[in-house]
Amino acid sequence: MNRNFIRNILLVILILSLTVIGVKKFNFDDNTSNVTVKNTSEINQNLISSRMTYGRFLEYLEMGWVKQVDLYDNSRNAIIQTSSPELGNRSQTIRVEIPVGASQLINKLKEYNVDFDAHPVENRNFLITLASNLILPILFISGLFYFFQNSENFGGGSNSSPMSLGKSTARFERRPETGVKFSDIAGIDEAKAEFEEIVSFLKQPDKYTIVGAKIPKGILLVGPPGTGKTLLAKAIANEADVPFFSVAGSEFVEMFIGIGAARVRDLFKKASENAPCIVFIDEIDAVGRERGAGVGGGNDEREQTLNQLLTEMDGFKENKGVIVIGATNRADILDSALLRPGRFDRQVTVNLPDRLGRIGILKVHARNKPLSDDVSLVQLANRTPGFSGADLANLLNEAAILATRYKKSVITKNEVNEAADRIIGGIEGTPLEDNKNKRLIAYHEVGHAITGSVLKSHDEVEKITITPRGMAKGLTWFTPEEDQSLLSRSELLARIITTLGGRAAEQVVFGDPDVTTGASNDLQQVTNLARQMVTRFGMSNIGPIALEDENSGQVFLGGNVIQGDGYAENIADRIDEQVCKIINYCEQKAIQIIKDNRVVIDLTVERLLDIETMEGAEFRELISNYTVLPNKLAPYESKFS
């Protein structure tokens, strides 16, 4: 917790404590010690040495020992002068508190012929009472208001104060300098072109308005995490040279009803005052989720915030010159009213980079890193299909950290390969001891490698290792020749066969009794892939019918969506039958490949047990002496039906 926050909380508590003590003290003094005597000439020489109860005072009065009584504070307090034989008739001044309801005291004093006098409350008592009852509470409340108003005293940022809950939490930069330019972005050229046009519109609006063009009100960036959506926003902020507001969608949603809508109003009010400007809302799905899907209906705080956002973007009040850029990886759950033209006019998809895009991204992130001559960014891009821009940046950063760890001045191929292995497979563990388990793992991984190598439609082997990484005891990596956006039926079957190759090797070499649980994850993968071939891709005897939705997993039957496992009984049975048929066929193919290549498998395992990690080139050179490797570019011919 912030030290300033703790310090100021303690200060507020101290002010409260002192105020309470002061009020009590002043009230106490009003009733006791601040009593002054009007006729000071009569008693100022006598010390008020003690107090006396009212009952004792009445006893003194009845015994005639009371000589004079001075009443103060509307007869609530009295100072009496006594002279008793017990003290040798010496005069003594004593204070007495008169209880409420002692209305007969004056009559008793007259009855016993006691000299008494009543004194009014002096101005000093009035001022003290006023201060304790009015001025001090006002000062205390003002102090609390000051501390809550100035949120810096609580170390909570610009909107931690209760007095500013409705204020926008967006970060504002008059002339942002994010350090990111369009030249620093690679791999997403289409999205970058869209934003370059927006920057051109902001800098030269006349060129567009002369033909009646209007600047888009909103641009929605959609894509997987790490593809560069926020990076694009930083680039446009830097290049456009206009005021820039940035806020996360989750910052609008609070536990208090109406706070999110108030923050949206405040954000667009500030944006309108600084137009033309850009408002960037990251993770907009936090506030833009489809209405009616949550608990609470229209009274839900998130839905109220979304309604306000819809009004501000395209309502009766037009916001000229305010461009809203939203970023999300869940466009499928956004409200349709938010996506319509007039609000988000453009929807830019930022996909994972292809091979050329990965090369460009690696070149950008390698600018400030000294790379050895043996490092090939092209080979690294070929090895990293499916990597996002953030993944590639992290890969080179890990390589730089490893080079520092090994006390090298440049990053070599070894550090780059090790960094890639760490990201793909996990941190390297302790090598296994040379026992049956290690040999079984070696046969399992070589089984994957050999089946993938002899199949025409499968990718080439990149590396085989029996060193544990992450949760895996061993790994076999395959690298595609090119990025594959579409997969053929033969390629899917080749993947299933290769995935089952590890278990097939265990079964052929060690026998059915020694088949292990190491293939549990492999079996889940092949079952899922075979099921997709049947229910989504139409690659079975059931026919070209889509029985499941890709995103939601909903079941289709007769053109209608059925929630849950709502298949007709015969359809469900036929799906299971086709899935089993595909898997059994692939299993038999894998077993046959293992049996046909048993000699080269044994040789490869012995070599792998010695070096523990084998590169793909060495593996292919070894097995090419015993097996005819197919041309990977030729199509795979399957007789499965």
N, C-alpha and C positions, 0 to 999 in steps of 0.2 A: 504494500500500500504506500502511496506517495507520502513522504514525510511532511510536506506542507499541509496535506489534508489532515493528518493526525494532529499537527501543531495547531491548526486553526479550529479544529473541533474542540480540542482542549481549551483553547482561548474562549470559545463560546460558552463552554461549560463553566469556566472560571467567572465570566461576566454574569452568567445566570446565578451562580452561587453567591457572588458578592452582592448582587442586587437583592436576593432573598434575605441574606444576612443583614444588609443595610436597612431593608424595610422593617425587619423584625427589631433591629436595634433602635431605629428611630421611634418605632411605635412603643418600644419598651421605655425608651428615655422620655417619651411624651408623658408616660404614666408615672414615672418614678424620678429618675435622677435629674431631669431637666426642669423640675418644679422650682420656681424661684419665689422668693418671698418679697412681697411688696414693701412691707415695713422692715427693711433690712436693719434699721437702727436698733430694732428691738431684739433681734435674734442672731445678728451676724457674728456676735461674739461667742455664741454657743455652738458647739459641734453637734451635727445631727449624727449621733453616734450609733443609733440602733433602730430597729423596726419593731413594731408591735402589732399584734393581731387585733382585729376589731373587738373581739370578745374581751381581751385583756384591757383594751381601752375603756370599755364600759365598766369593768370592775374598778379601774383607777378613778373613773368618773364618779361612781357611787361612793368610793371611799374619800372623795374630796381631794385627791392628789393632782387633779388636772387644773392648771392655773390659766392657760390660754390655748386657744385652738385657731389655727389659720387654715381655711378651706381653699383648695385649688382644683382646677380641672373639673368645674361643675360639680364640686363636692365629691369627687371620686378619690381624692387624696387629701390628707390632713397632716399638718405639722403641729404637734402639741408640745407644750412646756409643762413638765411635771415637777413636783417637789414632794418627795416621800420621806417618811421617817427612816425607812430602810437605808436610804443613802445619806442620812444625816441632814435632811431637808435641803440637799444640794439640788439646784435647778438642772434639769436635763431636757434636751430636745429630742423628740422621737417622731419618726414617720409612721403613719397609719394609712392603710388602704381601706376606703369605705366601700362596702359591698353595695351592689345595686339593690334598691328597695329599702334602704335604711332611711326612710322618709321622716322618722320620728327623732332623728339625731338633733335637729335644731331645737325641738321642744325639750329634749333632755338637757341640752346645754343651758337653755333658759331656766329650766327647773333647778339646776344646781348652780345657777349664777356664775357660769363660766364665761369669761370674756372670749368672744369668737369674732372672726372676720372672714369674709369670702372675697377672693381675688379673681379677676377675670383672666382668661388665657391671653398671654402676651403675644406680640407679633412674631417673636422668635419661634415660639411653639407652633404658630400657624404656618410659618414658612417651612419648618421641618416637616410638619404633617403633610403640607402640600407637596413637598419634594418626595416624601416617601410614598405617598398614595397616587401621585399623578406624574411628576416629572421623571422619576426613576423608571417606572414602567415604560414611559414613552421612549426614554433613551435606550432602554434594553431592546424594545421592539425595533427601534431604528437601527441599532447595532446588528441585530439578526438580519434585518432586511439588507443591510449593506454587505454582510458576508455572503448571503445567498445570491445577491445580485452580482457580485464580483466573483464569478466562478473560479477565477484563477486562485483564489484563496483556498479552494478545495482541491486543486490539482487535478480537476476532472475534465479539462478541455473547455471548449467554447460553449457547450450546451449541457454541462452537468448541473447547472443551477436550476432549482425548481422554478425560478422566475423566467427561465428561457427555454422551457420544454418545447414550446411551439416554434422555436427558431430553427431554421434549417441547419443541418450539420454538415453541409457541403463545404469542401475545401475550395477556396476562391483564390485564383491567381490572375492578376491584372494582365501581365505579360508572362505567361508560363515559359519556363526554361527546363524542360524535362530531360534534355540531353539525348533525346531520341529523334532522329530524322527519318524521312522516307528511305534514304539511302542505307539506313541501318536495318531495314526490314527486307527479308528475302523469303521466298517459298510461297508467298500468298499474293502474287502479282495482281490477280483480278480484284481482290479486296482493296489492295493499295491504290489501284487505278480509280476506284470509286471515291476514295477519300481525297485523292489528288484533285478530283473534279470539285469536291466540296470546298477545298482550300482555294481553288481558283475562283469559285463563286464568291467566296467571302472577300477576296482581294480585288476582284474585277467584276462586280455585280452588273455593271452596265452592259457588258458583253453578252449577258444572258437575258436581262430584262428587255433588251431591245427587240427580241423576238418573242417576248411574252412569257419567258420561262420564269418559274418561281423556285426559290431555293427549297429543298426538301425540309419538312418539319422534323422528321425523325429518321434515323438509320439504325436498324437492328442488326447487330453482329451475332451470328449463330455459328457455333462450332464446338468441337470437343475441348476439354481443358488443356491449356498449354499451347494452343495453336497461334496465339498472338493477338487476341482480341484487345486486351488492355494495352498491349504494346502499340497497336494501331491508334488507340485513343491518345496515348502519350505523343505519338508522332504528329497527329493532326493538331494537338494543342500547341506543339512547338512550331509547326510550320504555318498555321493559320495566323498566329500573332494577334489573337483576339482574346478577350476575357474567357476564362475556362473554369467551370464548376465541375467538381468530381465528387460523387457520393455513391455509397453502396446501397442496394435496394433494401437490405435488412435494417438500415439506419432509420427508415421511415416508420417501421412497425414497432410500437411500444405497447406496454400493458394498459396505458390509459387511453380511453376512447377519445378519438378526435385529435390526438397529438400528431399522428402520421399525416392526416389531411392538412393540419396547420403547417407542418413542415414543408409539405408540397407547395402550399400557397406562398409561404415565405420564400422558398427557393425560386419559384417562377417570378415572384415580385422583384427579387434581387436581379434575376437574369434579365428581366425586361428593362430594368434601370441601366443595365450595362450592355444592352444589345448594340450591335450584333455580338453574339457570344455562343459558346458551346456548353451544353450540360451533358455530362457523361454519367450514366447510371449503370454501375457494374452489378452483375447478378440481378438483373431486373425481375427475374422470375420469383424472387422473394416477395415482391409486392404485386406483380402482374399476373399471378396465377388465376386461372379461370374462376369466375364468380359462381357461387352456388355449390361449390364442391367442398367447402369447409363447414365447420360447426358454427352455428350462430346466424346463418343466413345473411341478410342485408345489414344486420347490426354488427357484423364482424369488423374488427378494427382494420384488418388488412383490406377488406373489400371497400370500406369507406375511403381508405387511402388510395386505392386503385380508382375509385370513382372520381376523386379529386384530381388525380393525375390525368385521367381521360378528359376531364373538363378543361384543365389547363393547357393540354396539348392541342385540343381542337374543340373549343366551346364558343359561346357567344363573344367572349373577349379574345381577340386575336393577338397572339404573341409574335410580333414581327421580328425577324432576325434572331430568334432563339432556336438553335438546332439541338435536338435531343439525340444522343447516341446511347443506345442500350446494348448490353452484352449479356449473353446467356448461352448455356449449353442445353437448355430444356425448352426450346421453342414450342414443343408439342403441348405443353401445359399452359401456355400463355392464353389470356382471354382474347377472343376473336375481335372484340371492339378495340383492343390495343393494337392489333396487327393491321387494321384496315388502312387504306390510303387516306392521307390527311392527318394521320398520327405518325405511324411508322411507314413512310412512303417507300422505303427501300429495305429489303432484307438481304443482307450480304452473308453468304455462307463462307466460313473460314475452315476449310478442310485440313486434314493432316497433309503435310507436304509430300509430294512425290520424290523420286530419286533426284531429279534436277533441283527441286526445291530444297532438299536436304543438303545438297552440295552447296547451294547458295547460303543457306543458314550457317553451315559449318564455316564457310569462308568469313562470314560476318563475325562470328564469335571467336575465330582464330586470329583476328587482326592484332590483338594485343598479347598474343601468346607465342613464345618462341618454339616453333615446331622443328623437329629434326627432319632431315631429307628423306628418311625412310617412312615418314608418315604420309599416307595417301588419303586425302579427304574423300576422294571418289570411292575408294574401297570401303572406307568407313560409312559412307552414305549407302553403299550397296548392302552393307551388313545390318543396317538399322531401319528396315521397313517398319512402318507403323509408329515411328518415333515422332513426337511433336517438336516444335521449336524449343520449348522449355526443356524437353528431354535431351536434345542435342546440346543445348547450352550447359546443362548439368553434366553431360558426359565429358565435354572438354574441361570443365572446371574440376571434375574428379581427376582427370588425367594430370592437370596442373598440380593438384594437391599431392598426388602420388609422386610426381617428379620432385616436388619439394621434400617429401618424406625420404626419397632415395638420394637426396642431396645432389640433384642434377640441375644444370643451368638451362637445359632445353627439354622439351617433351618429346620422348621417343615413341616408337611404335609399340614397345612393350607396355608403356603406361597407358596408351590409348586403348590397346586391346584389353588390358586388365580393367580399365574403367568401364568399357563396354560389357565385359563379363559380369562385373559387379552390379551394373544396372539391370541387365537382362536376367541373370541367374541369382543374384544375391551375393553377400559377402562370403568369401571362401572360408570353409571350415577346416578342421583338422583332418588330415588324410587318414583313411581307414587302415587298420592293421591287416596284414596279409593273412586272410582266413577265408572260410567258405563264403561268408557274406560279401566280401570284396570281389571274389571271383564271380559270384552270382550277379552282382551289380554290373560287372564288366560285360558278362554275356548279355544282360538285359539291354545295356546301351548299344552294344555292337549289333544286337538284333534290330534295334531301331535304325541304325546307320546302314546296315546291309540291305534291308528291305527298301529303304528310301533311295538307295543308290541304284538298285537294279530296276526300279520302276521308272518308266519313261516320263510319267506325268508328275513326278515328285521333284522337290527342290534338291539342290546339291547339299552335301554335308559340309558344314562350316567348321565344326569342332566337336570332339568327343572327350568327355572327362568323367572320371570316377571320383574326383575330389568333391566332397559335399559343398553345396552352395545353397544358402537359404534353408528351405525345408527339404530340398531334394538331395538324395545320396549320390546321384550322378545325373549328367545332362548330356543331351545330344542336340546341337544347334544345326538348323538348316537355313540356307540363304537363298532366296528366290533370284532368278536371273533378272526379273523386272517386277515392278509393282503390279499386283494382281487385284483389280477392282471387281472382276468377274471370275467365277470358278466354274469349270466344266464338271460334268458328271464323273468323267474319268479322274480328274484331279481330286475330287472329293473321295472317291473310292481309294485312290492312292494314299491319301492322308489317313484314312481309316486303317488300311493295311499296314502302313508304316507305324502307326500308333500301337497296333496290336503286335508288331514285330518283337517288342521286348518280352511280352508274356509268351509269345510263341517260342522264343529262344530258350526261356526257362523250361518250357514244357518239353521241347525236343531234347535238350542237353541233360536236364536233371530228372525228367519224368514228372508225371502228374502229381505224385505225392509231395514233391518239393516245390511246386508252384507257390509263390509267395504273394503277399498283399501289396507288393511294390507297384503293381499295375492298377491299383484302385482308381487313381486319377485318370489313367489312360482309358479305363473302361467307361468312366463318366463322360469323357470327351467323345469317344466313338458313339456312345448311345445317344448323346445330344445331337451329334452331327448326322447320324443315320435318321433320327426322328425328324430333323429339319428337312432332310431329303424327301421324306414322305409327306410331311404336313405343310411345308412351306414352298419347296422347290418343285413339287410334282414329279419327282424322279423315282417313281415306283409304279407297280401295276395298278394301283388305285386310280391313277390317271393324273392329268395336269390340273389338280384341284388344290387351292390354298385352304387348308383346314385350320390354320392358326395365324394370328396377326404377329408381325415381327416385333413390334414394340410392346404391346400390351399383353400378349400371350392369350388374347381372347379366342374363343372357339367359334368357327363359322360352320353353319349347317343350313343348307337350303337358302343361302343368301342372307340369313339372319345371324346376328351375333348372339351367342349363348354364353352366359357367364359360367365359369368353372369348367369342370370336365363334363360338358353337356353333349358329348357325342352320342349318337345312336349306338346301341349295343353292338351291332354288326360292324359299324365303322370303326369303333374303338378296337375291336378284335382284329380287323383287317390292318389297322395301323401297326399294332403290336406284331402281327405276323410278318409284315413287310420289313419292319425294323430288325427283327430277329433274322430274317432271311438275308438282309444286307450284311449284318455283322457276322453271321456264320460263314457267308461266302468269303468275306475279307479275312476271316480267321484262317480258313483253309488255304487261301493264297499265301498268307504270311508263313504258315507252317511249312508249306511246300518250298518257299524261298529259303527258309532256314535249312531245311534238309538238303536242298541242292547245293548250298554254299557252306556246308558244315566245316570243310577243311580250312577255308580262308577265314571263317569265323574263329576257329581255334587259334590260328596264327595271330589274328588281330588281337584277340583277348590277351595272349601272352605278351605281345608288344605293349598293349595298354596297361597291363599290370606293372610293367617295368617303368614306364614314363608317366602314367596316370592321366596325361592330357595329350591328345593326338589331334593335330591340325587336319583339316579336310583334304588338303593336297597330299599329305603323306598317306592318309587312309586310302585315297583313290589309287595312288601309285602302288600300294601294297596289294589291294584286291584286284587290280587290273591284270596282275600276273596269273590269276586263277579264274577270273570271271570276266565275261565280255560285258562291258558297261554299255548301256543303250545311249542313243542320241537323245538328250533331254528335250530337244526341240521337236522331236517326232511325237505325234499324238499317241496316247495310250489306248489300245484296243481292248475293250472289255467284252467278254462273252456272257456277262451276267444279264439275266432277264427276269 
